[in-house]
């Protein structure tokens, strides 16, 4: 069986209802069959946000339906250490996937690749986006880097099956690939907390870098940077983007031993969900002002249901804490370890954002130089962190 034109057009229509899709991306979707880049067995996201196993041999109709719908398909767990068929809760962390087509279309729209552009892609994955880019800019113009050799080898097979040629490199994408520089576009398909300056160094003036900026506090953000003649880059956050983190920028899996002399138990009258469910603009501001990360969710313990917000500091892993919300409570428990008053820092940053008029994500931007990166509000000279 192969994909019918009706399946492809249905996918394009579904994506078009979610995001703006450029004509060159529509043509690439038609020319590059997605099913050639999806493994026989994977985990597809359900509408509820859970995973379900898709198996081409066991249930071909379900597999084809997932492939030609706007869903991401997880293709690897725990860097390959956990079998992809294990869908039990907590079985493994997703470490590679085929991104949802709407997400792919969004990044390609922000990237705006043109025929003849020289493109560096960071994170080959299944190879589908490298194939789409090759269709758009032309054979031999795309260099794609993948850190995982097993994934890279399969991507090479997928591209060959599609009859498309891209230069595939196994290595750390944070270093770029200077041998093919200068680049006109850099397309990043993994979450980034710190933008590597090597990407800017390997770009010509006017080049565009598009990446998922994932500082770790709240949601992730698409970032579109333009490289300037002085070697810096400036840009804004045009929308949502959340990807698996670049391996070299992951947070450590385990916390260090706690300093028991620096533990604090406090309470707050502020509902922690005010922070956890804040808009993307607040997430950006809090991340820039504090450098902290967060994760939260509803769960239960011996006292019943609760929402727990975790706070941590990548720069100071000894400092971390939780804030608990329970129904019908008027005071909420805070537990903090380390020297930093994390909850105070987060709430101070939140109310600074409120005092600015609650600016949305689109009003923030970033400048990247050899010295580092800075987040700003409205104009590059209004740096907030």
Residue pairs with C-beta under 8 A, 6 or more apart in sequence:
1 60
1 64
2 33
2 35
3 33
3 34
3 35
3 64
3 67
3 68
5 30
7 64
7 68
8 29
8 30
8 33
8 68
10 68
11 29
11 34
11 68
11 69
11 70
11 101
12 21
12 26
12 29
12 30
14 69
14 70
14 101
14 102
15 21
15 29
15 70
15 101
15 102
15 105
18 70
18 102
19 102
19 105
19 106
19 109
20 105
20 109
21 105
21 109
22 105
22 108
22 109
22 112
24 108
24 113
24 136
25 105
25 108
25 109
25 132
25 136
27 135
28 108
28 132
28 135
28 136
29 101
29 132
31 135
32 128
32 131
32 132
32 135
32 162
32 164
33 162
34 67
34 68
34 98
34 101
34 128
35 64
35 67
35 68
36 158
36 161
36 162
37 98
37 126
37 127
37 128
37 131
37 155
37 158
37 162
38 63
38 66
38 67
38 73
38 75
38 98
38 126
39 73
39 75
39 84
39 126
39 154
40 55
40 56
40 57
40 63
41 53
41 54
41 55
41 56
41 84
41 85
42 53
42 54
42 66
42 73
42 74
42 75
42 84
42 98
43 51
43 52
43 53
43 54
43 73
43 74
43 84
43 87
43 94
44 51
44 52
44 53
44 54
44 66
44 71
44 72
44 73
44 74
45 51
45 71
45 72
45 73
45 74
45 100
46 52
51 74
51 87
52 87
53 85
53 87
54 62
54 63
54 66
54 73
55 62
55 63
56 63
56 64
66 73
67 73
70 100
70 101
70 102
71 100
72 97
72 98
72 99
72 100
72 103
73 97
73 98
74 84
74 94
74 96
74 97
75 84
75 96
75 97
75 98
75 125
75 126
75 151
76 84
76 94
76 95
76 96
76 97
76 148
76 151
77 83
77 84
77 86
77 91
77 92
77 93
77 94
77 95
78 92
78 93
78 95
79 95
79 148
79 247
80 95
80 148
80 150
81 92
82 91
82 92
86 92
94 244
95 244
96 125
96 148
96 151
96 244
97 125
97 244
98 125
98 126
98 128
99 125
99 129
99 189
99 243
103 241
104 128
104 129
104 132
106 222
106 239
106 241
107 129
107 187
107 189
107 210
107 212
107 222
107 241
108 129
108 132
108 133
108 136
108 187
110 208
110 210
110 222
110 224
110 238
110 239
111 185
111 187
111 208
111 210
111 224
112 185
112 208
113 119
113 133
113 136
113 137
113 184
113 185
113 187
114 136
114 137
114 184
115 136
115 137
115 138
116 137
116 138
116 141
117 137
117 141
117 184
117 185
118 137
118 141
118 143
118 180
118 182
118 183
118 184
118 185
119 133
119 137
119 141
119 142
119 143
119 183
119 184
119 185
119 186
119 187
120 143
120 144
120 145
120 176
120 177
120 180
120 181
120 183
120 185
120 186
120 187
120 199
120 202
121 129
121 130
121 133
121 142
121 143
121 144
121 145
121 166
121 186
121 187
121 188
121 189
122 144
122 145
122 173
122 174
122 176
122 186
122 187
122 188
122 189
122 190
122 199
122 211
122 246
123 144
123 145
123 146
123 173
123 188
123 189
123 190
123 243
123 246
124 130
124 144
124 145
124 146
124 151
124 152
124 155
124 168
124 189
125 146
125 151
125 155
125 189
126 151
126 154
126 155
126 158
127 144
127 154
127 155
127 156
127 158
127 159
127 166
127 168
128 158
129 187
129 189
130 142
130 144
130 155
130 159
130 166
130 168
131 158
131 159
131 162
131 164
131 166
133 142
133 166
133 187
134 141
134 142
134 159
134 164
134 165
134 166
135 164
137 185
139 164
139 165
140 165
140 167
142 166
142 167
143 166
143 167
143 169
143 177
143 180
143 183
144 155
144 166
144 167
144 168
144 169
145 168
145 169
145 170
145 171
145 172
145 173
145 176
145 177
146 152
146 155
146 168
146 169
146 170
146 173
147 170
147 171
147 172
147 173
147 247
147 248
148 170
149 170
152 168
152 169
152 170
155 168
156 168
159 165
159 166
159 168
167 180
169 177
171 177
172 247
172 248
173 188
173 190
173 246
174 196
174 198
174 246
174 248
174 249
175 196
175 198
176 186
176 196
176 198
176 199
176 201
176 202
177 202
178 198
178 201
178 202
181 201
181 202
181 203
182 202
182 203
182 204
182 207
183 202
183 203
183 204
183 207
184 203
184 204
184 206
184 207
184 208
185 207
185 208
185 209
185 210
186 199
186 202
186 203
186 207
186 208
186 209
186 210
186 211
187 210
188 209
188 210
188 211
188 212
189 212
189 243
190 212
190 243
190 244
190 245
190 246
190 247
191 212
191 213
191 214
191 220
191 242
191 243
191 244
191 245
191 246
191 249
192 211
192 212
192 213
192 214
192 245
192 246
192 249
193 213
193 214
193 215
193 216
193 245
193 249
193 314
194 249
194 372
194 373
195 209
195 211
195 213
195 223
195 225
195 233
195 366
195 368
195 373
197 368
197 369
197 370
199 209
200 209
200 227
200 231
200 232
200 233
200 368
201 231
203 209
203 227
203 233
204 227
205 227
205 228
205 229
206 226
206 227
207 226
207 227
208 224
208 225
208 226
208 227
209 223
209 224
209 225
209 226
209 227
209 233
209 235
210 222
210 223
210 224
210 225
211 222
211 223
211 225
211 241
212 220
212 221
212 222
212 223
212 241
212 242
212 243
213 220
213 221
213 222
213 223
213 237
213 241
213 366
214 220
214 221
214 242
214 243
214 245
215 284
215 287
215 288
215 293
216 251
216 287
216 292
216 293
216 294
216 314
217 283
217 286
217 287
217 290
217 292
217 293
217 294
218 276
218 278
218 280
218 282
218 283
218 286
218 287
218 294
219 240
219 242
219 280
219 283
220 240
220 241
220 242
220 243
221 237
221 239
221 240
221 241
221 280
221 283
221 284
221 361
222 237
222 238
222 239
222 240
222 241
223 235
223 236
223 237
223 241
223 366
224 235
224 236
224 237
224 238
225 233
225 234
225 235
225 366
225 368
226 233
226 234
226 235
227 233
228 234
231 369
231 370
232 367
232 368
232 369
232 370
233 367
233 368
234 365
234 366
234 367
234 368
234 380
235 365
235 366
236 362
236 364
236 365
236 366
237 280
237 284
237 361
237 362
237 364
237 365
237 366
238 362
239 361
240 280
245 251
251 293
251 312
251 314
252 317
255 312
255 317
255 320
256 317
256 318
258 318
258 337
258 338
259 318
259 337
259 338
262 318
262 337
262 338
262 339
263 335
263 336
263 337
264 321
264 334
264 335
264 336
264 337
264 341
265 333
265 334
265 335
266 333
266 334
266 336
266 343
267 331
267 332
267 333
267 334
268 323
268 331
268 332
268 334
268 343
268 347
269 330
269 331
269 332
270 332
270 347
271 325
271 332
272 296
272 307
272 309
272 323
272 324
272 325
272 332
273 307
273 309
273 325
274 350
275 282
275 286
275 294
275 309
275 346
275 347
275 350
276 294
276 296
276 307
276 309
278 286
278 350
278 353
279 358
279 360
279 361
280 360
280 361
281 353
281 358
281 359
281 360
281 361
281 363
281 364
282 350
282 353
282 358
284 361
284 364
284 375
285 349
285 350
285 352
285 353
285 356
285 359
285 364
285 377
285 384
286 292
286 346
286 349
286 350
286 353
287 293
287 375
287 385
288 364
288 375
288 384
288 385
289 345
289 348
289 349
289 352
289 384
289 385
290 342
290 345
290 346
290 349
290 385
291 313
291 314
291 315
291 385
292 311
292 312
292 313
292 342
292 345
292 346
293 311
293 312
293 313
293 314
294 309
294 310
294 311
294 312
294 346
295 309
295 310
296 307
296 308
296 309
296 310
297 307
297 308
298 305
298 306
298 307
299 305
299 306
299 307
299 308
300 306
303 326
304 326
304 327
305 326
305 327
306 324
306 325
306 326
307 324
307 325
307 326
308 322
308 323
308 324
308 325
309 322
309 323
309 324
309 325
310 320
310 321
310 322
311 320
311 321
311 322
311 323
311 342
311 343
311 346
312 319
312 320
312 321
312 342
313 319
313 320
313 338
313 340
313 342
316 338
316 339
316 340
318 337
318 338
318 339
319 336
319 337
319 338
319 339
319 340
319 342
320 336
320 337
320 338
320 342
321 334
321 335
321 336
321 337
321 338
321 342
321 343
322 334
322 335
323 332
323 333
323 334
323 335
323 343
324 332
324 333
325 332
326 332
334 343
336 342
336 343
353 359
356 377
359 377
359 378
363 377
363 378
364 375
364 376
364 377
365 375
365 376
365 377
365 378
365 380
366 373
366 374
366 375
366 376
367 373
367 374
367 376
367 380
367 383
374 380
374 383
374 385
375 383
375 384
375 385
376 382
376 383
376 384
377 384
